[in-house]
Every structure is written in C-alpha cells, then in structure tokens.
Amino acid sequence: MITVGGQQLPWSEGMTIADILADLDDGNQYAVVRVNDQYVSRPNFGKTRVPDGAQVFLIPMIAGG
C-alpha cells in the first residue's frame, strides 16, 4: 500500500508517479510530486518508481502574476 494525499491506494511492482497520476481525475494539474522526502518534477514522473509503503504528496501548479 501507498498513501497518496492521505488516501491509501494499492501498490504494484514497478509503479511510477505517472501511473499514480493516470488513475486520478485531476492528475494533469501537478507539476511536482513528493515521494517520501524526494521532490520529483513532471519530466521525471514516468521514470521515478514509487516504493511500497511510500507517502506521496501531490503539489498542484499555481499560477499568478
């Protein structure tokens, strides 16, 4: 199991951040994701594996001016 934004989800071998976001309705709005203590930016979502038991924090994009 992993925890994503406070919700427990099933974990699978080889799971990446991109896999997690693909299952979310709002998965495209995140520019950075924190996996445990590691911050990962969008270009690395498909290459960054999520370990079993991970705490995943979704950090949304914020626009302003």
mmCIF file of the N, C-alpha and C atoms, coordinates in Angstrom:
data_MODEL
# 
_entry.id   MODEL 
# 
loop_
_atom_site.group_PDB 
_atom_site.id 
_atom_site.type_symbol 
_atom_site.label_atom_id 
_atom_site.label_alt_id 
_atom_site.label_comp_id 
_atom_site.label_asym_id 
_atom_site.label_entity_id 
_atom_site.label_seq_id 
_atom_site.pdbx_PDB_ins_code 
_atom_site.Cartn_x 
_atom_site.Cartn_y 
_atom_site.Cartn_z 
_atom_site.occupancy 
_atom_site.B_iso_or_equiv 
_atom_site.pdbx_formal_charge 
_atom_site.auth_seq_id 
_atom_site.auth_comp_id 
_atom_site.auth_asym_id 
_atom_site.auth_atom_id 
_atom_site.pdbx_PDB_model_num 
ATOM 1   N N  . MET A 1 1  ? 0.838  -1.185 0.000   1.00 0.00 ? 1  MET A N  1 
ATOM 2   C CA . MET A 1 1  ? 0.000  0.000  0.000   1.00 0.00 ? 1  MET A CA 1 
ATOM 3   C C  . MET A 1 1  ? 0.881  1.247  0.000   1.00 0.00 ? 1  MET A C  1 
ATOM 4   N N  . ILE A 1 2  ? 0.353  2.281  -0.617  1.00 0.00 ? 2  ILE A N  1 
ATOM 5   C CA . ILE A 1 2  ? 0.980  3.594  -0.562  1.00 0.00 ? 2  ILE A CA 1 
ATOM 6   C C  . ILE A 1 2  ? -0.083 4.585  -0.094  1.00 0.00 ? 2  ILE A C  1 
ATOM 7   N N  . THR A 1 3  ? 0.365  5.733  0.371   1.00 0.00 ? 3  THR A N  1 
ATOM 8   C CA . THR A 1 3  ? -0.561 6.779  0.778   1.00 0.00 ? 3  THR A CA 1 
ATOM 9   C C  . THR A 1 3  ? -0.390 7.952  -0.165  1.00 0.00 ? 3  THR A C  1 
ATOM 10  N N  . VAL A 1 4  ? -1.477 8.338  -0.834  1.00 0.00 ? 4  VAL A N  1 
ATOM 11  C CA . VAL A 1 4  ? -1.454 9.443  -1.789  1.00 0.00 ? 4  VAL A CA 1 
ATOM 12  C C  . VAL A 1 4  ? -2.439 10.497 -1.299  1.00 0.00 ? 4  VAL A C  1 
ATOM 13  N N  . GLY A 1 5  ? -1.907 11.641 -0.903  1.00 0.00 ? 5  GLY A N  1 
ATOM 14  C CA . GLY A 1 5  ? -2.769 12.710 -0.421  1.00 0.00 ? 5  GLY A CA 1 
ATOM 15  C C  . GLY A 1 5  ? -3.671 12.278 0.712   1.00 0.00 ? 5  GLY A C  1 
ATOM 16  N N  . GLY A 1 6  ? -3.176 11.426 1.602   1.00 0.00 ? 6  GLY A N  1 
ATOM 17  C CA . GLY A 1 6  ? -3.948 10.969 2.750   1.00 0.00 ? 6  GLY A CA 1 
ATOM 18  C C  . GLY A 1 6  ? -4.821 9.764  2.492   1.00 0.00 ? 6  GLY A C  1 
ATOM 19  N N  . GLN A 1 7  ? -4.895 9.298  1.246   1.00 0.00 ? 7  GLN A N  1 
ATOM 20  C CA . GLN A 1 7  ? -5.730 8.146  0.891   1.00 0.00 ? 7  GLN A CA 1 
ATOM 21  C C  . GLN A 1 7  ? -4.831 6.944  0.590   1.00 0.00 ? 7  GLN A C  1 
ATOM 22  N N  . GLN A 1 8  ? -5.173 5.789  1.142   1.00 0.00 ? 8  GLN A N  1 
ATOM 23  C CA . GLN A 1 8  ? -4.382 4.587  0.881   1.00 0.00 ? 8  GLN A CA 1 
ATOM 24  C C  . GLN A 1 8  ? -4.804 3.965  -0.445  1.00 0.00 ? 8  GLN A C  1 
ATOM 25  N N  . LEU A 1 9  ? -3.790 3.626  -1.253  1.00 0.00 ? 9  LEU A N  1 
ATOM 26  C CA . LEU A 1 9  ? -4.010 3.001  -2.554  1.00 0.00 ? 9  LEU A CA 1 
ATOM 27  C C  . LEU A 1 9  ? -3.153 1.753  -2.664  1.00 0.00 ? 9  LEU A C  1 
ATOM 28  N N  . PRO A 1 10 ? -3.567 0.795  -3.488  1.00 0.00 ? 10 PRO A N  1 
ATOM 29  C CA . PRO A 1 10 ? -2.747 -0.404 -3.661  1.00 0.00 ? 10 PRO A CA 1 
ATOM 30  C C  . PRO A 1 10 ? -1.449 -0.079 -4.401  1.00 0.00 ? 10 PRO A C  1 
ATOM 31  N N  . TRP A 1 11 ? -0.399 -0.804 -4.072  1.00 0.00 ? 11 TRP A N  1 
ATOM 32  C CA . TRP A 1 11 ? 0.905  -0.641 -4.689  1.00 0.00 ? 11 TRP A CA 1 
ATOM 33  C C  . TRP A 1 11 ? 1.156  -1.818 -5.627  1.00 0.00 ? 11 TRP A C  1 
ATOM 34  N N  . SER A 1 12 ? 1.909  -1.588 -6.705  1.00 0.00 ? 12 SER A N  1 
ATOM 35  C CA . SER A 1 12 ? 2.305  -2.687 -7.590  1.00 0.00 ? 12 SER A CA 1 
ATOM 36  C C  . SER A 1 12 ? 3.772  -2.521 -7.976  1.00 0.00 ? 12 SER A C  1 
ATOM 37  N N  . GLU A 1 13 ? 4.428  -3.626 -8.225  1.00 0.00 ? 13 GLU A N  1 
ATOM 38  C CA . GLU A 1 13 ? 5.841  -3.640 -8.604  1.00 0.00 ? 13 GLU A CA 1 
ATOM 39  C C  . GLU A 1 13 ? 6.057  -2.768 -9.840  1.00 0.00 ? 13 GLU A C  1 
ATOM 40  N N  . GLY A 1 14 ? 7.062  -1.901 -9.801  1.00 0.00 ? 14 GLY A N  1 
ATOM 41  C CA . GLY A 1 14 ? 7.387  -1.046 -10.937 1.00 0.00 ? 14 GLY A CA 1 
ATOM 42  C C  . GLY A 1 14 ? 6.524  0.189  -11.071 1.00 0.00 ? 14 GLY A C  1 
ATOM 43  N N  . MET A 1 15 ? 5.651  0.447  -10.105 1.00 0.00 ? 15 MET A N  1 
ATOM 44  C CA . MET A 1 15 ? 4.752  1.608  -10.157 1.00 0.00 ? 15 MET A CA 1 
ATOM 45  C C  . MET A 1 15 ? 5.567  2.900  -10.211 1.00 0.00 ? 15 MET A C  1 
ATOM 46  N N  . THR A 1 16 ? 5.128  3.818  -11.090 1.00 0.00 ? 16 THR A N  1 
ATOM 47  C CA . THR A 1 16 ? 5.779  5.123  -11.198 1.00 0.00 ? 16 THR A CA 1 
ATOM 48  C C  . THR A 1 16 ? 4.792  6.211  -10.784 1.00 0.00 ? 16 THR A C  1 
ATOM 49  N N  . ILE A 1 17 ? 5.318  7.411  -10.642 1.00 0.00 ? 17 ILE A N  1 
ATOM 50  C CA . ILE A 1 17 ? 4.457  8.555  -10.343 1.00 0.00 ? 17 ILE A CA 1 
ATOM 51  C C  . ILE A 1 17 ? 3.438  8.738  -11.465 1.00 0.00 ? 17 ILE A C  1 
ATOM 52  N N  . ALA A 1 18 ? 3.864  8.561  -12.712 1.00 0.00 ? 18 ALA A N  1 
ATOM 53  C CA . ALA A 1 18 ? 2.944  8.698  -13.852 1.00 0.00 ? 18 ALA A CA 1 
ATOM 54  C C  . ALA A 1 18 ? 1.788  7.711  -13.749 1.00 0.00 ? 18 ALA A C  1 
ATOM 55  N N  . ASP A 1 19 ? 2.051  6.502  -13.275 1.00 0.00 ? 19 ASP A N  1 
ATOM 56  C CA . ASP A 1 19 ? 0.984  5.508  -13.100 1.00 0.00 ? 19 ASP A CA 1 
ATOM 57  C C  . ASP A 1 19 ? -0.047 5.986  -12.085 1.00 0.00 ? 19 ASP A C  1 
ATOM 58  N N  . ILE A 1 20 ? 0.429  6.554  -10.998 1.00 0.00 ? 20 ILE A N  1 
ATOM 59  C CA . ILE A 1 20 ? -0.486 7.060  -9.959  1.00 0.00 ? 20 ILE A CA 1 
ATOM 60  C C  . ILE A 1 20 ? -1.346 8.188  -10.521 1.00 0.00 ? 20 ILE A C  1 
ATOM 61  N N  . LEU A 1 21 ? -0.700 9.141  -11.190 1.00 0.00 ? 21 LEU A N  1 
ATOM 62  C CA . LEU A 1 21 ? -1.439 10.296 -11.708 1.00 0.00 ? 21 LEU A CA 1 
ATOM 63  C C  . LEU A 1 21 ? -2.433 9.906  -12.801 1.00 0.00 ? 21 LEU A C  1 
ATOM 64  N N  . ALA A 1 22 ? -2.140 8.867  -13.561 1.00 0.00 ? 22 ALA A N  1 
ATOM 65  C CA . ALA A 1 22 ? -3.040 8.414  -14.625 1.00 0.00 ? 22 ALA A CA 1 
ATOM 66  C C  . ALA A 1 22 ? -4.376 7.937  -14.052 1.00 0.00 ? 22 ALA A C  1 
ATOM 67  N N  . ASP A 1 23 ? -4.358 7.488  -12.811 1.00 0.00 ? 23 ASP A N  1 
ATOM 68  C CA . ASP A 1 23 ? -5.583 6.992  -12.176 1.00 0.00 ? 23 ASP A CA 1 
ATOM 69  C C  . ASP A 1 23 ? -6.393 8.082  -11.480 1.00 0.00 ? 23 ASP A C  1 
ATOM 70  N N  . LEU A 1 24 ? -5.862 9.304  -11.455 1.00 0.00 ? 24 LEU A N  1 
ATOM 71  C CA . LEU A 1 24 ? -6.553 10.408 -10.793 1.00 0.00 ? 24 LEU A CA 1 
ATOM 72  C C  . LEU A 1 24 ? -7.305 11.256 -11.802 1.00 0.00 ? 24 LEU A C  1 
ATOM 73  N N  . ASP A 1 25 ? -8.461 11.778 -11.408 1.00 0.00 ? 25 ASP A N  1 
ATOM 74  C CA . ASP A 1 25 ? -9.238 12.658 -12.284 1.00 0.00 ? 25 ASP A CA 1 
ATOM 75  C C  . ASP A 1 25 ? -8.516 13.967 -12.564 1.00 0.00 ? 25 ASP A C  1 
ATOM 76  N N  . ASP A 1 26 ? -7.728 14.432 -11.603 1.00 0.00 ? 26 ASP A N  1 
ATOM 77  C CA . ASP A 1 26 ? -7.042 15.713 -11.740 1.00 0.00 ? 26 ASP A CA 1 
ATOM 78  C C  . ASP A 1 26 ? -5.521 15.548 -11.854 1.00 0.00 ? 26 ASP A C  1 
ATOM 79  N N  . GLY A 1 27 ? -5.064 14.433 -12.370 1.00 0.00 ? 27 GLY A N  1 
ATOM 80  C CA . GLY A 1 27 ? -3.645 14.098 -12.429 1.00 0.00 ? 27 GLY A CA 1 
ATOM 81  C C  . GLY A 1 27 ? -2.777 15.027 -13.241 1.00 0.00 ? 27 GLY A C  1 
ATOM 82  N N  . ASN A 1 28 ? -3.359 15.799 -14.164 1.00 0.00 ? 28 ASN A N  1 
ATOM 83  C CA . ASN A 1 28 ? -2.565 16.683 -15.017 1.00 0.00 ? 28 ASN A CA 1 
ATOM 84  C C  . ASN A 1 28 ? -2.203 18.001 -14.354 1.00 0.00 ? 28 ASN A C  1 
ATOM 85  N N  . GLN A 1 29 ? -2.745 18.297 -13.203 1.00 0.00 ? 29 GLN A N  1 
ATOM 86  C CA . GLN A 1 29 ? -2.507 19.604 -12.594 1.00 0.00 ? 29 GLN A CA 1 
ATOM 87  C C  . GLN A 1 29 ? -1.272 19.645 -11.689 1.00 0.00 ? 29 GLN A C  1 
ATOM 88  N N  . TYR A 1 30 ? -0.537 18.552 -11.591 1.00 0.00 ? 30 TYR A N  1 
ATOM 89  C CA . TYR A 1 30 ? 0.590  18.506 -10.665 1.00 0.00 ? 30 TYR A CA 1 
ATOM 90  C C  . TYR A 1 30 ? 1.917  18.694 -11.392 1.00 0.00 ? 30 TYR A C  1 
ATOM 91  N N  . ALA A 1 31 ? 2.681  19.699 -10.938 1.00 0.00 ? 31 ALA A N  1 
ATOM 92  C CA . ALA A 1 31 ? 3.987  19.999 -11.525 1.00 0.00 ? 31 ALA A CA 1 
ATOM 93  C C  . ALA A 1 31 ? 5.092  19.298 -10.758 1.00 0.00 ? 31 ALA A C  1 
ATOM 94  N N  . VAL A 1 32 ? 4.852  19.066 -9.474  1.00 0.00 ? 32 VAL A N  1 
ATOM 95  C CA . VAL A 1 32 ? 5.834  18.434 -8.599  1.00 0.00 ? 32 VAL A CA 1 
ATOM 96  C C  . VAL A 1 32 ? 5.094  17.463 -7.689  1.00 0.00 ? 32 VAL A C  1 
ATOM 97  N N  . VAL A 1 33 ? 5.732  16.341 -7.430  1.00 0.00 ? 33 VAL A N  1 
ATOM 98  C CA . VAL A 1 33 ? 5.194  15.352 -6.509  1.00 0.00 ? 33 VAL A CA 1 
ATOM 99  C C  . VAL A 1 33 ? 6.309  15.008 -5.528  1.00 0.00 ? 33 VAL A C  1 
ATOM 100 N N  . ARG A 1 34 ? 5.954  14.863 -4.270  1.00 0.00 ? 34 ARG A N  1 
ATOM 101 C CA . ARG A 1 34 ? 6.939  14.447 -3.275  1.00 0.00 ? 34 ARG A CA 1 
ATOM 102 C C  . ARG A 1 34 ? 6.679  12.999 -2.915  1.00 0.00 ? 34 ARG A C  1 
ATOM 103 N N  . VAL A 1 35 ? 7.712  12.174 -3.050  1.00 0.00 ? 35 VAL A N  1 
ATOM 104 C CA . VAL A 1 35 ? 7.646  10.765 -2.657  1.00 0.00 ? 35 VAL A CA 1 
ATOM 105 C C  . VAL A 1 35 ? 8.557  10.613 -1.450  1.00 0.00 ? 35 VAL A C  1 
ATOM 106 N N  . ASN A 1 36 ? 7.961  10.382 -0.295  1.00 0.00 ? 36 ASN A N  1 
ATOM 107 C CA . ASN A 1 36 ? 8.681  10.388 0.977   1.00 0.00 ? 36 ASN A CA 1 
ATOM 108 C C  . ASN A 1 36 ? 9.383  11.740 1.105   1.00 0.00 ? 36 ASN A C  1 
ATOM 109 N N  . ASP A 1 37 ? 10.689 11.804 1.060   1.00 0.00 ? 37 ASP A N  1 
ATOM 110 C CA . ASP A 1 37 ? 11.398 13.079 1.205   1.00 0.00 ? 37 ASP A CA 1 
ATOM 111 C C  . ASP A 1 37 ? 12.007 13.573 -0.103  1.00 0.00 ? 37 ASP A C  1 
ATOM 112 N N  . GLN A 1 38 ? 11.672 12.956 -1.229  1.00 0.00 ? 38 GLN A N  1 
ATOM 113 C CA . GLN A 1 38 ? 12.247 13.315 -2.527  1.00 0.00 ? 38 GLN A CA 1 
ATOM 114 C C  . GLN A 1 38 ? 11.220 14.071 -3.375  1.00 0.00 ? 38 GLN A C  1 
ATOM 115 N N  . TYR A 1 39 ? 11.611 15.255 -3.856  1.00 0.00 ? 39 TYR A N  1 
ATOM 116 C CA . TYR A 1 39 ? 10.755 16.025 -4.755  1.00 0.00 ? 39 TYR A CA 1 
ATOM 117 C C  . TYR A 1 39 ? 11.078 15.635 -6.185  1.00 0.00 ? 39 TYR A C  1 
ATOM 118 N N  . VAL A 1 40 ? 10.028 15.402 -6.986  1.00 0.00 ? 40 VAL A N  1 
ATOM 119 C CA . VAL A 1 40 ? 10.191 14.961 -8.364  1.00 0.00 ? 40 VAL A CA 1 
ATOM 120 C C  . VAL A 1 40 ? 9.371  15.883 -9.257  1.00 0.00 ? 40 VAL A C  1 
ATOM 121 N N  . SER A 1 41 ? 9.998  16.413 -10.327 1.00 0.00 ? 41 SER A N  1 
ATOM 122 C CA . SER A 1 41 ? 9.278  17.296 -11.250 1.00 0.00 ? 41 SER A CA 1 
ATOM 123 C C  . SER A 1 41 ? 8.695  16.502 -12.407 1.00 0.00 ? 41 SER A C  1 
ATOM 124 N N  . ARG A 1 42 ? 7.757  17.112 -13.106 1.00 0.00 ? 42 ARG A N  1 
ATOM 125 C CA . ARG A 1 42 ? 6.983  16.460 -14.161 1.00 0.00 ? 42 ARG A CA 1 
ATOM 126 C C  . ARG A 1 42 ? 7.816  15.680 -15.187 1.00 0.00 ? 42 ARG A C  1 
ATOM 127 N N  . PRO A 1 43 ? 8.963  16.197 -15.670 1.00 0.00 ? 43 PRO A N  1 
ATOM 128 C CA . PRO A 1 43 ? 9.713  15.424 -16.667 1.00 0.00 ? 43 PRO A CA 1 
ATOM 129 C C  . PRO A 1 43 ? 10.180 14.054 -16.174 1.00 0.00 ? 43 PRO A C  1 
ATOM 130 N N  . ASN A 1 44 ? 10.204 13.848 -14.873 1.00 0.00 ? 44 ASN A N  1 
ATOM 131 C CA . ASN A 1 44 ? 10.689 12.588 -14.311 1.00 0.00 ? 44 ASN A CA 1 
ATOM 132 C C  . ASN A 1 44 ? 9.586  11.682 -13.765 1.00 0.00 ? 44 ASN A C  1 
ATOM 133 N N  . PHE A 1 45 ? 8.331  12.053 -13.940 1.00 0.00 ? 45 PHE A N  1 
ATOM 134 C CA . PHE A 1 45 ? 7.225  11.253 -13.403 1.00 0.00 ? 45 PHE A CA 1 
ATOM 135 C C  . PHE A 1 45 ? 7.216  9.824  -13.952 1.00 0.00 ? 45 PHE A C  1 
ATOM 136 N N  . GLY A 1 46 ? 7.498  9.658  -15.234 1.00 0.00 ? 46 GLY A N  1 
ATOM 137 C CA . GLY A 1 46 ? 7.451  8.334  -15.842 1.00 0.00 ? 46 GLY A CA 1 
ATOM 138 C C  . GLY A 1 46 ? 8.624  7.444  -15.494 1.00 0.00 ? 46 GLY A C  1 
ATOM 139 N N  . LYS A 1 47 ? 9.715  8.029  -14.992 1.00 0.00 ? 47 LYS A N  1 
ATOM 140 C CA . LYS A 1 47 ? 10.920 7.260  -14.665 1.00 0.00 ? 47 LYS A CA 1 
ATOM 141 C C  . LYS A 1 47 ? 11.098 7.028  -13.177 1.00 0.00 ? 47 LYS A C  1 
ATOM 142 N N  . THR A 1 48 ? 10.330 7.714  -12.364 1.00 0.00 ? 48 THR A N  1 
ATOM 143 C CA . THR A 1 48 ? 10.519 7.628  -10.918 1.00 0.00 ? 48 THR A CA 1 
ATOM 144 C C  . THR A 1 48 ? 9.587  6.581  -10.331 1.00 0.00 ? 48 THR A C  1 
ATOM 145 N N  . ARG A 1 49 ? 10.183 5.513  -9.817  1.00 0.00 ? 49 ARG A N  1 
ATOM 146 C CA . ARG A 1 49 ? 9.397  4.439  -9.213  1.00 0.00 ? 49 ARG A CA 1 
ATOM 147 C C  . ARG A 1 49 ? 9.013  4.798  -7.791  1.00 0.00 ? 49 ARG A C  1 
ATOM 148 N N  . VAL A 1 50 ? 7.858  4.314  -7.402  1.00 0.00 ? 50 VAL A N  1 
ATOM 149 C CA . VAL A 1 50 ? 7.315  4.573  -6.071  1.00 0.00 ? 50 VAL A CA 1 
ATOM 150 C C  . VAL A 1 50 ? 7.444  3.283  -5.260  1.00 0.00 ? 50 VAL A C  1 
ATOM 151 N N  . PRO A 1 51 ? 8.183  3.326  -4.146  1.00 0.00 ? 51 PRO A N  1 
ATOM 152 C CA . PRO A 1 51 ? 8.348  2.109  -3.348  1.00 0.00 ? 51 PRO A CA 1 
ATOM 153 C C  . PRO A 1 51 ? 7.101  1.771  -2.536  1.00 0.00 ? 51 PRO A C  1 
ATOM 154 N N  . ASP A 1 52 ? 6.966  0.512  -2.203  1.00 0.00 ? 52 ASP A N  1 
ATOM 155 C CA . ASP A 1 52 ? 5.865  0.070  -1.355  1.00 0.00 ? 52 ASP A CA 1 
ATOM 156 C C  . ASP A 1 52 ? 5.950  0.806  -0.016  1.00 0.00 ? 52 ASP A C  1 
ATOM 157 N N  . GLY A 1 53 ? 4.826  1.248  0.488   1.00 0.00 ? 53 GLY A N  1 
ATOM 158 C CA . GLY A 1 53 ? 4.764  1.948  1.754   1.00 0.00 ? 53 GLY A CA 1 
ATOM 159 C C  . GLY A 1 53 ? 5.052  3.434  1.669   1.00 0.00 ? 53 GLY A C  1 
ATOM 160 N N  . ALA A 1 54 ? 5.239  3.957  0.464   1.00 0.00 ? 54 ALA A N  1 
ATOM 161 C CA . ALA A 1 54 ? 5.602  5.362  0.277   1.00 0.00 ? 54 ALA A CA 1 
ATOM 162 C C  . ALA A 1 54 ? 4.473  6.309  0.675   1.00 0.00 ? 54 ALA A C  1 
ATOM 163 N N  . GLN A 1 55 ? 4.883  7.487  1.099   1.00 0.00 ? 55 GLN A N  1 
ATOM 164 C CA . GLN A 1 55 ? 3.978  8.613  1.333   1.00 0.00 ? 55 GLN A CA 1 
ATOM 165 C C  . GLN A 1 55 ? 4.131  9.518  0.117   1.00 0.00 ? 55 GLN A C  1 
ATOM 166 N N  . VAL A 1 56 ? 3.065  9.723  -0.630  1.00 0.00 ? 56 VAL A N  1 
ATOM 167 C CA . VAL A 1 56 ? 3.104  10.539 -1.850  1.00 0.00 ? 56 VAL A CA 1 
ATOM 168 C C  . VAL A 1 56 ? 2.273  11.795 -1.615  1.00 0.00 ? 56 VAL A C  1 
ATOM 169 N N  . PHE A 1 57 ? 2.907  12.940 -1.853  1.00 0.00 ? 57 PHE A N  1 
ATOM 170 C CA . PHE A 1 57 ? 2.250  14.241 -1.673  1.00 0.00 ? 57 PHE A CA 1 
ATOM 171 C C  . PHE A 1 57 ? 2.137  14.904 -3.032  1.00 0.00 ? 57 PHE A C  1 
ATOM 172 N N  . LEU A 1 58 ? 0.930  15.287 -3.428  1.00 0.00 ? 58 LEU A N  1 
ATOM 173 C CA . LEU A 1 58 ? 0.673  15.916 -4.714  1.00 0.00 ? 58 LEU A CA 1 
ATOM 174 C C  . LEU A 1 58 ? 0.726  17.429 -4.548  1.00 0.00 ? 58 LEU A C  1 
ATOM 175 N N  . ILE A 1 59 ? 1.576  18.083 -5.329  1.00 0.00 ? 59 ILE A N  1 
ATOM 176 C CA . ILE A 1 59 ? 1.761  19.519 -5.221  1.00 0.00 ? 59 ILE A CA 1 
ATOM 177 C C  . ILE A 1 59 ? 1.236  20.160 -6.502  1.00 0.00 ? 59 ILE A C  1 
ATOM 178 N N  . PRO A 1 60 ? 0.083  20.852 -6.443  1.00 0.00 ? 60 PRO A N  1 
ATOM 179 C CA . PRO A 1 60 ? -0.531 21.398 -7.651  1.00 0.00 ? 60 PRO A CA 1 
ATOM 180 C C  . PRO A 1 60 ? 0.209  22.622 -8.182  1.00 0.00 ? 60 PRO A C  1 
ATOM 181 N N  . MET A 1 61 ? 0.031  22.863 -9.497  1.00 0.00 ? 61 MET A N  1 
ATOM 182 C CA . MET A 1 61 ? 0.572  24.062 -10.121 1.00 0.00 ? 61 MET A CA 1 
ATOM 183 C C  . MET A 1 61 ? -0.243 25.252 -9.632  1.00 0.00 ? 61 MET A C  1 
ATOM 184 N N  . ILE A 1 62 ? 0.432  26.358 -9.433  1.00 0.00 ? 62 ILE A N  1 
ATOM 185 C CA . ILE A 1 62 ? -0.242 27.585 -9.019  1.00 0.00 ? 62 ILE A CA 1 
ATOM 186 C C  . ILE A 1 62 ? 0.204  28.690 -9.962  1.00 0.00 ? 62 ILE A C  1 
ATOM 187 N N  . ALA A 1 63 ? -0.754 29.350 -10.567 1.00 0.00 ? 63 ALA A N  1 
ATOM 188 C CA . ALA A 1 63 ? -0.439 30.457 -11.482 1.00 0.00 ? 63 ALA A CA 1 
ATOM 189 C C  . ALA A 1 63 ? -0.739 31.778 -10.790 1.00 0.00 ? 63 ALA A C  1 
ATOM 190 N N  . GLY A 1 64 ? -0.008 32.764 -11.155 1.00 0.00 ? 64 GLY A N  1 
ATOM 191 C CA . GLY A 1 64 ? -0.249 34.061 -10.563 1.00 0.00 ? 64 GLY A CA 1 
ATOM 192 C C  . GLY A 1 64 ? 0.528  35.127 -11.324 1.00 0.00 ? 64 GLY A C  1 
ATOM 193 N N  . GLY A 1 65 ? 0.427  36.299 -10.892 1.00 0.00 ? 65 GLY A N  1 
ATOM 194 C CA . GLY A 1 65 ? 1.144  37.333 -11.613 1.00 0.00 ? 65 GLY A CA 1 
ATOM 195 C C  . GLY A 1 65 ? 1.244  38.600 -10.839 1.00 0.00 ? 65 GLY A C  1 
# 
